[in-house]
């Protein structure tokens, strides 16, 4: 899933372009159809929560968001582009040595580098950023005590980088029913610390694991495991809609109120 660690890793893969001059660009989205970045030098590649920022000479930043299914792939010059259908390509950036291909990207736009903050100012502390501030993350989570904890964790205004996978896994590891109101969660600092540790552990690798195992089928406790036995107690994992997303949980390890 393209969550904070995946976006951080993607920014590191785009580091291959840093210091190189673009020999061509091809935008395949209507709002940028006539944009041309040829001649600009790639100065840095950065992530902020789930946002990617490719900074170019001349004070221009290419901003993109992966959401659920976007990705960037970097290929050597002359290498065949593979992995996803060509009709999903939204942008191609070429240098003498490489080609960066953006597939199914969302919120793709060019902005002034000095204006990046306007795009990002709503975000909470970045779990993988230099500005990570657990106390501020807890303060933001606690600001709405009636909100369901699962929804609060997904809100990037509280802390930036958590998606559906980490939401489910964090709540399982802390034994919290996903529909618990934030005001009834006693261990908000522990949740923030665990989120930071899990995402940090997966920096530098594409396989997201919360169990410690990198073997296929063994990387999560509850996420994606509907009707499979809980690794801790053997109860069948459940899946249910919650807000605009789905939630996985173990009804024994994460018990709700009596009667729910």
N, C-alpha and C positions, 0 to 999 in steps of 0.2 A: 504494500500500500504506500502511495506517495505521502508519507507523513514527514515530520521534521527531519528525521535522520536520512530518509531517502532524498529529500531536497538538498540537505547538506552534502550528501555524497554526489549528487548531480552537479552541484556547484564545483566540487573538486574535479569531476571529470571535464568540466568546461575550462578548468585551469590550463588545459592543453593549448587553448587559444591565446592565453595571456601573453602579451608582448609581441603578438603577431599582428600584421596588418591584413585587414579583410580585402580579398581580391574580388569578392562578389557577394551579393546578398539577394535572396529571393523570398519575398513575403507572399504567402498564399491566403491572406485574409483581406476582405474588402477594405477595411479602414487603413491598411498599410500597403496596399497594392502598388503604390508608386514610390514607396520609400526605398532609398538606396544608401547603404552603409559602406559602400566600396571606398577604400582609402583610409578608413578610420582604424585606429589601433585599439585592440582589446586591452584594457588597463587592469581590470580585475573581475573576478566572478565571486559573487557572494549570495548567501541565503539569509532570509529573515523569516523565521517560522516556516510557512509553506510557500513563501515568495522567493523567486529567483531574480537576481539583479546582475546583468552583464553590463559593466561600465566601459564606455568607449571614449576615445579621444574626442575633443570638441564639446565635452560636457553633456554627453548623451548617454542615457541608460536604457537598455532593452529589458523591460519587466515582463515576467511570465509567471503563470500559476499552473501547477500540474493538476490540481483537483484530484479526481478519482482515477483518471486514466491517461494523463499526459506524461510525456517523457522527452528527454534530450538524449541523443546518441551522438558520439563523436567517432568519426571514421578517418582513417588515414587517407591522404590524397590518392585517388584512383581506386580505393577499396569499394567494393559493392555495398550499397546501403541495404541493410537487412533488418529483420525483426518485426517490422510493422508494414501494413499496406501503404503504398505511395499516396493514396488519396487522403490519408490522415496527416500528411506533412503540412505544417503551417508556416515554417520558416526554414531556410537553409543559409548558413553563414560559411563562406569558404575562405581559407587562407592557402598559402603555398603548400603547407604541410598537412592540412586537415580540413574536414568538413563537419560542422555541427548541424545536426538535423533535429528539428523540434516537431514531435508528433502530438497531435491532438491537444495542443496547448490552449490554455484558457487565459483570458484577461491579458492577451498579448498587446503590448503598447510600447511606444517610445516616449520617454519623458526626459526633461532636463534633470541631470544628476542632482542639481541643487534642489529639485522638487520631489525627490524620492520620499522625503518625510511625510509629505501629504498623502502618499499611498499607504504608508505604514504606521502612521501615528495612532491608529486605533488598536494596534496590537499590544498584547500584554508582554511581559518579560519572555524573551526567547530562550527556550530550554537548552539550546545549543549555542547561544550567543554570548558575547563578552558581557552583555548587560543582564545576564540571568540573575534574578533577584527573588529568591524563594519567599521572602517576607511580603513583597509586593504582590506576588502571585496569590498567596494565601489571602491577603487583604481583598483582592479583587474577587476571588471565589466566594468569600464570606459576605460580600456586599449584597447578595441576593439570597437570603437564607431559605426562602421557600422554593427555590428552583431545584429540580432534580439534579443530583450530583453528576450523573452521566452527561446531561446536557451542559452543565457548567464546565466540565472538563473539555468538551469539544469547542467551547466558545473561545475563539482566538483572542478575544479582548481580555480574557483572564490570564492565559498563558499560551504562548505561541508554539505550535509544533505537534500537539496531540491530535490524532485522528481516531477512527473507529477501532482500529486494532489495539492501540495502546490504551484507549479508554476502557475497553473490555478487560484487558489483562491487568491493568492497575487495580481496578475495582475487585477483581477476583483475588489478587494477591493480598489485598487488604481486607477481604471478607465483607465487602460492602454491597448491599442490594442496590442495583443501578437506579432505582426510583426513589431512593432515600433523599429527603430534602437536605440541602447543604447544611442548614442549621442544626441538623441532627448528626452530622458527621464529626466525630470528636478529633479525628486525626488528619485534618487538612494539611498540616506541615509534613506529615509522613507521606501523604499522597504526592505533594509537590516534589519532595525529595526522591521518591521512587520513580516518578516520571522522568526526572532529570537523569537518574542513574540508568534507567532502561534505554533511553534514547542515546545517551553517551556511549553505552556498551555496544551499540550497533553502528556507530560512526565508522566509516571505512570499509563496510561490507554491505552487500546488497541483500543478504538473507537477514530478515528481521526475526530475532529470537528473544523470547522472554523467559524461556525455560532453561537456557544454557546449552541446549542441543541445537546443532545446525543440520541435523538429519531431517530429510523431508518427512512431514507428518508429525514431527516432534517439537516444533518450534514455538507452539502456543499452548496455553492451558485451556482456554475456552473459545477464543476467536476462531470462527470457521469450523467449529466442532459440534454443530447441532446433532443431537441424538447419539453422540459418542460418550463413553464413560469419562467422568471427571478423573483426572490423573491423581487426585488426592483422595476422593471418597468413593468413586465408582458410580455416583448418581449421573443420569443422563443429562448432558448439557442442553440447555434450552435456548431458543432464539425467539425474539419478539420485536415488533416495531416499537420504536421509542422516538417520538418527534419525527424528524425527517430521515432518521437513520435506523439501523437495526442494532439490537443489543444481544450479546451472548452472555450467559451466566450460569452458574451452578446453583440450583435452588437449595442445596444442602449447605454448601460452604458460604453462600451469600443469602441467608434467609431473609425474607421480607416480613412485614408484620403478620401476626396471626390472622389467617383468613384470606391472605393474598396469595 
